[in-house]
Amino acid sequence: MKRVFISAIAALLCIGASAQSDLTTLQVVDKDGNVVADGATLEFSETEGSGSDLMIPTGLSVKNTTGTDQGVGIDINLSRLDNGEFSCCFPANCANVKQTGEYIDFNAAGIIEANETKEILTEWIPQAYGKCTATLQFKVYSVVEKELFGVKIPEPGEFKAYAQKITVNFEYKDPAGINDLSSDNNAKVVSRYNANGTRVSSDFKGLAIEKLSNGKTIKRIIK
């Protein structure tokens, strides 16, 4: 009798665990309509806009593969943010953050209608060259109906399961390649210039562009 009871509990735990994962209701798709696999890591470096409006978008969307409305949400783990802001407007509201961290329910849960494809509208808004990394965990919610002025409106209910998880890496590169700070330990500075391109002496302080003996060019702040 005791063994049967323990087996019943184990079965219930297995059912509960399986209910926590759902990789069929939603699909993550790229800008060309290709399905992005669960656990994938994607790289983005193509910019849009200029000046203060410059951004690096993902072009990703989430598709509801079912014939019924689905509640959706998103958790975001922002593990790297060299500068600027990380922005996400999914599933409905928009939010920008300026520091790394784990953001549970980054925006309020929303509704994706039957067979609808909704843009994630996730991007990095850099202020200087560098990198940004975020892991996106999509979530599935039940749908409940709320009556408003006699009209039934669907809205997210209880959390049901975790859907796909993907990682997005952003990189804002210096087109001249001078922001690459990697070099051989034995490389020496053969010439140094200020931001205006004028050659300066070794006692110069400030933003300097240095040419190394290994052929690389780097940019650094000399204090």
LUMKOL-234904 format. One line per 10 residues: number of its first residue (from 1); their letters; for each residue z, x, y of N, C-alpha, C. Coordinates in Angstrom, 3 decimals, m for minus. Example, Ala and Ser with C-alpha at 12.3 -4.5 7.8 and 13.67 -1.06 7.14 Angstrom:
2
1> AS> 7.800:13.190:m5.690:7.800:12.300:m4.500:7.800:13.200:m3.300; 7.080:12.850:m2.250:7.140:13.670:m1.060:7.870:12.900:0.030
REM end
This chain:
223
1> MKRVFISAIA> 0.000:0.839:m1.202:0.000:0.000:0.000:0.000:0.874:1.253; 0.820:1.924:1.255:0.900:2.826:2.393:m0.421:3.544:2.609; m1.078:3.931:1.480:m2.339:4.633:1.562:m3.425:3.732:2.155; m3.408:2.464:1.770:m4.381:1.505:2.312:m4.177:1.322:3.800; m2.918:1.264:4.231:m2.593:1.077:5.645:m3.098:2.255:6.470; m2.870:3.490:5.963:m3.325:4.682:6.660:m4.844:4.713:6.741; m5.507:4.309:5.660:m6.974:4.281:5.637:m7.518:3.290:6.653; m6.835:2.151:6.801:m7.268:1.144:7.778:m7.156:1.677:9.193; m6.073:2.414:9.480:m5.899:3.001:10.810:m6.982:4.031:11.077; m7.280:4.859:10.081:m8.321:5.874:10.232:m9.665:5.232:10.515
11> ALLCIGASAQ> m9.958:4.128:9.848:m11.226:3.433:10.073:m11.311:2.898:11.492; m10.196:2.354:11.982:m10.185:1.835:13.345:m10.367:2.947:14.362; m9.745:4.111:14.091:m9.907:5.246:14.995:m11.348:5.717:15.035; m12.021:5.709:13.900:m13.421:6.124:13.841:m14.300:5.172:14.626; m14.011:3.894:14.507:m14.783:2.894:15.251:m14.584:3.102:16.740; m13.315:3.342:17.155:m13.025:3.554:18.564:m13.723:4.783:19.097; m13.735:5.867:18.282:m14.369:7.101:18.728:m15.857:6.921:18.911; m16.506:6.202:17.956:m17.952:6.008:18.055:m18.310:5.157:19.249; m17.406:4.257:19.655:m17.676:3.385:20.798:m17.636:4.152:22.108; m17.115:5.384:22.063:m17.006:6.162:23.287:m18.285:6.928:23.621
21> SDLTTLQVVD> m19.299:6.829:22.770:m20.549:7.534:23.015:m21.732:6.591:22.822; m22.620:6.541:23.796:m23.803:5.676:23.737:m24.977:6.430:24.359; m25.873:6.937:23.519:m27.009:7.725:24.004:m28.323:6.964:23.908; m28.250:5.640:23.738:m29.475:4.840:23.600:m29.688:3.849:24.741; m28.605:3.354:25.329:m28.736:2.346:26.385:m29.434:2.904:27.616; m29.106:4.141:27.975:m29.684:4.769:29.160:m30.543:5.961:28.772; m31.523:6.268:29.608:m32.326:7.480:29.482:m32.388:8.159:30.840; m32.193:9.478:30.853:m32.420:10.254:32.070:m33.861:10.744:32.025; m34.601:10.516:33.105:m36.010:10.921:33.149:m36.258:11.750:34.407; m37.209:12.710:34.295:m37.533:13.539:35.447:m38.589:12.865:36.314
31> KDGNVVADGA> m39.036:13.544:37.376:m39.963:12.935:38.328:m41.315:12.608:37.712; m41.627:13.237:36.560:m42.891:12.981:35.873:m42.746:11.956:34.761; m41.538:11.397:34.616:m41.315:10.382:33.600:m40.912:10.918:32.243; m40.697:12.231:32.140:m40.291:12.824:30.865:m38.805:12.594:30.622; m38.448:12.263:29.383:m37.055:12.022:29.033:m36.302:13.347:28.955; m35.138:13.391:29.602:m34.290:14.585:29.601:m33.238:14.429:28.507; m33.154:15.409:27.614:m32.240:15.324:26.477:m30.789:15.446:26.908; m29.919:14.801:26.157:m28.488:14.928:26.384:m28.088:16.392:26.238; m27.288:16.908:27.168:m26.841:18.291:27.121:m27.784:19.289:27.767; m28.899:18.805:28.320:m29.897:19.702:28.913:m29.383:20.321:30.208
41> TLEFSETEGS> m29.910:21.516:30.526:m29.658:22.187:31.798:m30.979:22.334:32.525; m31.042:21.838:33.749:m32.277:21.829:34.519:m32.139:22.712:35.754; m33.250:23.351:36.140:m33.266:24.257:37.290:m34.094:23.653:38.423; m33.574:23.730:39.657:m34.280:23.182:40.815:m34.219:24.174:41.978; m35.380:24.460:42.567:m35.428:25.363:43.715:m36.434:24.908:44.767; m37.187:23.851:44.488:m38.194:23.365:45.438:m37.522:22.578:46.555; m37.766:22.978:47.790:m37.110:22.359:48.941:m37.957:21.250:49.552; m37.279:20.362:50.270:m37.923:19.324:51.074:m37.295:19.355:52.461; m38.089:19.007:53.476:m37.587:19.001:54.839:m37.470:20.402:55.386; m36.814:20.507:56.542:m36.619:21.804:57.186:m35.420:21.727:58.112
51> GSDLMIPTGL> m34.936:22.905:58.531:m33.803:22.938:59.453:m32.586:22.255:58.875; m31.946:21.424:59.675:m30.747:20.723:59.236:m31.052:19.642:58.210; m32.327:19.275:58.061:m32.734:18.246:57.102:m33.210:18.843:55.780; m33.099:20.151:55.613:m33.570:20.791:54.392:m32.677:20.413:53.215; m33.291:20.153:52.059:m32.540:19.807:50.860:m33.327:20.218:49.627; m32.629:20.315:48.500:m33.271:20.552:47.212:m32.946:19.349:46.327; m33.908:18.454:46.106:m33.663:17.249:45.301:m33.910:17.511:43.817; m33.431:16.608:42.978:m33.675:16.713:41.539:m34.869:15.869:41.100; m35.123:14.763:41.804:m36.199:13.873:41.383:m35.889:13.110:40.109; m34.629:13.134:39.670:m34.244:12.484:38.418:m33.944:10.999:38.619
61> SVKNTTGTDQ> m34.103:10.244:37.531:m33.793:8.817:37.528:m33.084:8.459:36.229; m32.478:7.282:36.211:m31.871:6.750:34.994:m32.552:5.426:34.656; m32.977:5.303:33.408:m33.670:4.097:32.956:m32.785:3.287:32.026; m32.717:1.981:32.285:m32.061:1.050:31.379:m33.077:0.681:30.297; m32.851:1.097:29.079:m33.823:0.887:28.003:m33.699:m0.480:27.345; m32.735:m1.284:27.798:m32.479:m2.569:27.149:m33.052:m3.730:27.957; m33.051:m4.884:27.346:m33.554:m6.083:28.000:m32.483:m6.866:28.713; m31.307:m6.255:28.922:m30.216:m6.922:29.632:m29.669:m5.996:30.709; m29.024:m6.561:31.722:m28.405:m5.761:32.777:m27.304:m4.884:32.175; m27.126:m3.696:32.765:m26.096:m2.786:32.293:m25.283:m2.266:33.472
71> GVGIDINLSR> m23.981:m2.140:33.266:m23.142:m1.493:34.260:m23.200:0.014:34.062; m23.313:0.778:35.146:m23.419:2.236:35.038:m22.506:2.908:36.062; m22.115:4.125:35.721:m21.313:4.935:36.636:m21.595:6.399:36.377; m20.934:7.280:37.126:m21.180:8.709:36.980:m19.936:9.504:37.348; m19.611:10.508:36.504:m18.611:11.525:36.826:m19.366:12.806:37.145; m18.868:13.588:38.090:m19.544:14.827:38.478:m18.553:15.974:38.494; m18.913:17.042:37.790:m18.130:18.279:37.838:m18.944:19.289:38.630; m18.524:19.526:39.870:m19.227:20.457:40.745:m18.562:21.830:40.587; m19.192:22.703:39.797:m18.571:23.979:39.448:m18.971:25.124:40.367; m20.069:24.960:41.126:m20.465:26.013:42.065:m21.089:25.379:43.299
81> LDNGEFSCCF> m20.676:25.846:44.455:m21.235:25.383:45.718:m21.099:26.530:46.712; m22.130:27.359:46.800:m22.060:28.543:47.653:m21.930:28.186:49.126; m22.544:27.078:49.521:m22.482:26.630:50.911:m23.062:25.224:50.991; m22.983:24.624:52.168:m23.586:23.313:52.367:m22.844:22.176:51.684; m23.610:21.141:51.279:m23.026:19.935:50.699:m23.799:19.506:49.455; m23.066:18.924:48.501:m23.678:18.277:47.353:m23.657:16.778:47.611; m24.792:16.119:47.362:m24.908:14.695:47.673:m25.403:13.912:46.463; m24.863:12.719:46.277:m25.312:11.835:45.201:m25.228:10.390:45.676; m26.324:9.653:45.486:m26.371:8.229:45.863:m26.638:7.390:44.616; m25.752:7.466:43.639:m25.923:6.725:42.386:m24.563:6.212:41.948
91> PANCANVKQT> m24.519:4.975:41.430:m25.648:4.071:41.248:m26.041:3.273:42.487; m25.165:3.206:43.492:m25.509:2.436:44.692:m25.062:3.154:45.952; m23.797:3.503:46.039:m23.266:4.141:47.240:m23.641:5.617:47.309; m23.481:6.208:48.488:m23.745:7.633:48.687:m22.449:8.352:49.051; m22.325:9.587:48.571:m21.177:10.409:48.939:m21.608:11.862:48.975; m21.061:12.614:49.936:m21.308:14.046:50.068:m19.981:14.782:49.927; m19.998:15.921:49.219:m18.786:16.729:49.086:m19.102:18.170:49.468; m18.080:18.865:49.988:m18.262:20.228:50.490:m17.448:21.256:49.731; m16.839:20.851:48.607:m16.071:21.799:47.829:m16.192:21.485:46.343; m16.017:22.520:45.508:m16.127:22.325:44.073:m14.965:21.484:43.563
101> GEYIDFNAAG> m15.145:20.919:42.375:m14.097:20.110:41.781:m14.678:19.108:40.810; m13.788:18.408:40.117:m14.188:17.367:39.183:m13.987:16.012:39.853; m15.065:15.265:39.978:m15.030:13.981:40.684:m15.288:12.852:39.684; m14.205:12.183:39.290:m14.313:11.065:38.358:m14.726:9.821:39.132; m15.701:9.081:38.573:m16.252:7.917:39.286:m16.643:8.337:40.698; m17.593:9.270:40.772:m18.036:9.844:42.047:m18.377:8.752:43.050; m19.097:7.756:42.604:m19.339:6.551:43.404:m18.920:5.348:42.570; m18.704:4.220:43.207:m18.331:3.022:42.464:m19.424:2.655:41.476; m19.027:2.125:40.318:m19.995:1.701:39.306:m20.909:0.624:39.884; m22.125:0.556:39.341:m23.103:m0.427:39.805:m23.873:m1.029:38.648
111> IIEANETKEI> m24.917:m1.725:38.981:m25.720:m2.428:37.972:m27.141:m1.867:37.942; m27.648:m1.603:36.740:m29.077:m1.347:36.545:m29.630:m2.543:35.790; m30.595:m3.193:36.385:m31.147:m4.397:35.775:m31.924:m4.076:34.508; m32.219:m5.114:33.738:m32.940:m4.959:32.478:m34.241:m4.187:32.696; m34.439:m3.120:31.919:m35.661:m2.294:31.945:m35.913:m1.613:33.298; m34.915:m1.573:34.158:m35.089:m0.949:35.476:m34.903:0.566:35.388; m35.641:1.289:36.228:m35.451:2.723:36.392:m34.940:2.969:37.807; m33.756:3.563:37.920:m33.116:3.754:39.220:m33.007:5.241:39.525; m33.436:5.643:40.729:m33.323:7.040:41.130:m31.850:7.439:41.266; m31.554:8.673:40.844:m30.192:9.179:40.977:m29.925:9.637:42.409
121> LTEWIPQAYG> m30.994:10.113:43.092:m30.876:10.585:44.476:m29.746:11.606:44.609; m29.866:12.654:43.793:m28.891:13.738:43.793:m29.554:14.996:44.327; m28.893:15.670:45.264:m29.498:16.855:45.867:m28.429:17.797:46.401; m28.865:19.026:46.632:m28.030:20.009:47.323:m28.606:20.197:48.720; m27.717:20.175:49.715:m28.114:20.364:51.108:m27.563:21.720:51.545; m28.333:22.802:51.345:m27.814:24.143:51.640:m27.830:24.453:53.130; m26.948:25.350:53.527:m26.938:25.865:54.896:m27.327:27.333:54.937; m27.453:27.937:53.749:m27.856:29.338:53.628:m28.341:29.555:52.198; m28.890:30.739:51.949:m29.351:31.036:50.599:m28.167:31.062:49.639; m28.396:30.645:48.409:m27.329:30.637:47.423:m27.636:29.693:46.280
131> KCTATLQFKV> m26.569:29.262:45.586:m26.723:28.421:44.408:m25.691:27.293:44.394; m26.008:26.271:43.612:m25.112:25.124:43.428:m25.300:24.630:41.997; m24.198:24.318:41.314:m24.266:23.829:39.933:m23.381:22.600:39.773; m23.944:21.555:39.151:m23.184:20.326:38.921:m23.508:19.770:37.538; m22.489:19.255:36.858:m22.679:18.563:35.583:m22.500:17.076:35.823; m23.491:16.303:35.403:m23.499:14.855:35.621:m23.217:14.142:34.308; m22.146:13.372:34.264:m21.799:12.584:33.079:m22.005:11.103:33.391; m23.017:10.514:32.758:m23.302:9.097:32.991:m22.437:8.232:32.087; m22.140:7.017:32.558:m21.223:6.132:31.859:m21.794:4.715:31.790; m21.470:4.011:30.715:m21.921:2.632:30.525:m20.722:1.698:30.660
141> YSVVEKELFG> m20.912:0.619:31.411:m19.876:m0.396:31.607:m20.382:m1.757:31.118; m19.453:m2.626:30.789:m19.828:m4.008:30.487:m20.267:m4.697:31.779; m20.868:m5.849:31.644:m21.314:m6.620:32.812:m20.609:m7.966:32.822; m20.030:m8.322:33.953:m19.401:m9.632:34.129:m20.109:m10.349:35.276; m19.994:m11.649:35.296:m20.633:m12.440:36.353:m19.591:m12.954:37.333; m19.878:m12.738:38.605:m19.011:m13.230:39.666:m19.770:m14.283:40.454; m19.115:m15.397:40.674:m19.791:m16.480:41.385:m19.515:m16.370:42.886; m20.588:m16.373:43.671:m20.478:m16.281:45.113:m21.352:m17.351:45.744; m20.713:m18.296:46.419:m21.427:m19.421:47.045:m22.322:m20.138:46.035; m21.769:m20.305:44.828:m22.495:m21.040:43.800:m23.547:m20.235:43.068
151> VKIPEPGEFK> m23.680:m18.948:43.413:m24.667:m18.085:42.751:m23.927:m17.068:41.893; m24.357:m16.922:40.642:m23.737:m15.967:39.735:m24.361:m14.589:39.936; m23.507:m13.617:40.238:m23.957:m12.255:40.519:m23.347:m11.304:39.489; m24.173:m10.498:38.804:m23.618:m9.548:37.826:m22.945:m8.373:38.524; m21.841:m7.915:37.948:m21.169:m6.735:38.477:m20.520:m5.985:37.313; m20.242:m4.679:37.497:m19.675:m3.895:36.402:m18.296:m4.401:35.994; m18.061:m4.379:34.678:m16.765:m4.767:34.146:m15.994:m3.554:33.667; m15.612:m3.558:32.393:m14.820:m2.472:31.834:m15.708:m1.324:31.339; m15.154:m0.132:31.367:m15.844:1.033:30.819:m16.041:0.844:29.320; m17.270:1.157:28.849:m17.589:1.008:27.432:m17.777:2.348:26.730
161> AYAQKITVNF> m18.601:3.238:27.311:m18.945:4.474:26.596:m19.519:5.508:27.546; m19.439:6.748:27.111:m20.111:7.830:27.833:m21.567:7.896:27.376; m22.458:8.042:28.335:m23.881:8.184:28.024:m24.254:9.662:28.137; m25.477:9.964:28.575:m25.950:11.344:28.621:m25.159:12.202:29.612; m25.081:13.484:29.279:m24.492:14.473:30.180:m25.520:15.588:30.381; m25.806:15.927:31.622:m26.754:17.000:31.912:m26.175:17.906:32.998; m26.696:19.122:33.081:m26.291:20.071:34.116:m27.494:20.391:34.989; m27.278:20.392:36.304:m28.356:20.719:37.239:m27.962:21.972:38.024; m28.855:22.957:38.016:m28.666:24.197:38.767:m29.628:24.223:39.944; m29.095:24.382:41.143:m29.917:24.508:42.345:m29.893:25.963:42.808
171> EYKDPAGIND> m31.024:26.420:43.350:m31.051:27.737:43.966:m31.948:27.711:45.189; m31.384:28.135:46.310:m32.155:28.252:47.552:m32.446:29.730:47.739; m33.696:30.102:47.536:m34.079:31.512:47.533:m34.669:31.939:48.869; m34.367:33.169:49.253:m35.008:33.790:50.406:m36.454:34.109:50.008; m37.453:33.539:50.694:m38.841:33.795:50.308:m39.230:35.262:50.375; m38.504:36.038:51.174:m38.799:37.475:51.264:m38.090:38.261:50.174; m37.198:37.586:49.443:m36.490:38.239:48.358:m35.374:39.147:48.800; m34.974:39.081:50.078:m33.975:40.037:50.565:m32.547:39.583:50.305; m32.381:38.413:49.701:m31.026:37.978:49.404:m30.587:38.371:48.006; m31.430:39.115:47.278:m31.051:39.555:45.946:m30.142:40.769:46.055
181> LSSDNNAKVV> m28.863:40.561:45.753:m27.889:41.622:45.946:m27.726:42.510:44.715; m28.432:42.182:43.641:m28.311:42.991:42.440:m29.051:44.300:42.627; m28.443:45.411:42.227:m29.068:46.719:42.342:m28.392:47.675:41.396; m29.032:48.811:41.137:m28.426:49.839:40.293:m27.252:50.477:41.033; m26.240:50.851:40.266:m25.053:51.437:40.890:m25.364:52.741:41.620; m26.401:53.432:41.160:m26.727:54.725:41.747:m27.695:54.631:42.929; m28.151:53.416:43.268:m29.107:53.259:44.367:m28.441:53.596:45.696; m29.195:54.249:46.580:m28.681:54.627:47.898:m29.469:53.931:48.999; m28.824:53.720:50.131:m29.492:53.118:51.288:m30.364:54.191:51.939; m31.657:53.909:52.048:m32.567:54.879:52.662:m32.893:54.500:54.104
191> SRYNANGTRV> m32.734:53.225:54.453:m32.937:52.802:55.845:m32.217:51.484:56.071; m31.825:51.270:57.334:m31.036:50.079:57.674:m31.575:49.479:58.968; m31.684:48.116:59.013:m32.241:47.426:60.171:m31.335:46.254:60.549; m31.358:45.885:61.826:m30.624:44.689:62.236:m31.488:43.455:62.021; m30.967:42.273:62.400:m31.684:41.022:62.145:m33.000:40.934:62.899; m33.161:41.740:63.959:m34.405:41.732:64.737:m35.436:42.723:64.212; m35.062:43.472:63.151:m35.989:44.430:62.576:m35.928:45.807:63.182; m34.943:46.051:64.077:m34.787:47.361:64.708:m33.937:48.263:63.825; m34.401:49.477:63.604:m33.653:50.409:62.768:m32.344:50.796:63.454; m31.258:50.834:62.662:m29.935:51.129:63.217:m29.303:52.283:62.444
201> SSDFKGLAIE> m28.236:52.836:63.021:m27.551:53.977:62.411:m26.535:53.514:61.378; m25.923:54.480:60.710:m24.982:54.180:59.626:m23.694:53.542:60.123; m23.380:53.684:61.423:m22.144:53.097:61.943:m22.367:51.678:62.489; m23.551:51.112:62.212:m23.860:49.750:62.675:m22.938:48.743:62.010; m22.524:47.731:62.762:m21.700:46.651:62.217:m22.364:45.306:62.510; m22.345:44.422:61.518:m22.976:43.111:61.644:m23.925:42.850:60.488; m24.844:41.890:60.676:m25.817:41.548:59.639:m26.870:42.647:59.555; m26.986:43.269:58.391:m27.916:44.383:58.212:m28.867:44.115:57.049; m30.110:44.573:57.216:m31.106:44.540:56.155:m31.308:45.984:55.698; m31.007:46.235:54.421:m31.020:47.607:53.922:m32.080:47.801:52.845
211> KLSNGKTIKR> m32.815:48.893:52.959:m33.779:49.277:51.937:m33.127:50.338:51.067; m33.194:50.126:49.730:m32.527:51.006:48.794:m33.515:51.974:48.139; m32.962:53.020:47.551:m33.789:54.046:46.913:m34.488:53.538:45.662; m34.012:52.399:45.106:m34.661:51.851:43.920:m35.774:50.859:44.272; m36.088:50.767:45.566:m37.175:49.909:46.002:m36.760:48.515:46.409; m35.496:48.135:46.188:m35.038:46.794:46.533:m34.602:46.727:47.990; m34.631:45.518:48.531:m34.156:45.262:49.886:m33.059:44.213:49.814; m31.930:44.480:50.450:m30.815:43.542:50.416:m30.362:43.207:51.832; m29.616:42.119:51.936:m29.055:41.702:53.222:m27.549:41.594:53.048; m26.771:42.196:53.933:m25.321:42.119:53.828:m24.660:42.235:55.188
221> IIK> m23.405:41.832:55.246:m22.615:41.926:56.475:m21.773:43.196:56.404; m21.925:44.062:57.405:m21.156:45.301:57.485:m20.039:45.101:58.503; m18.797:45.285:58.070:m17.639:45.081:58.955:m17.077:46.424:59.440
REM end
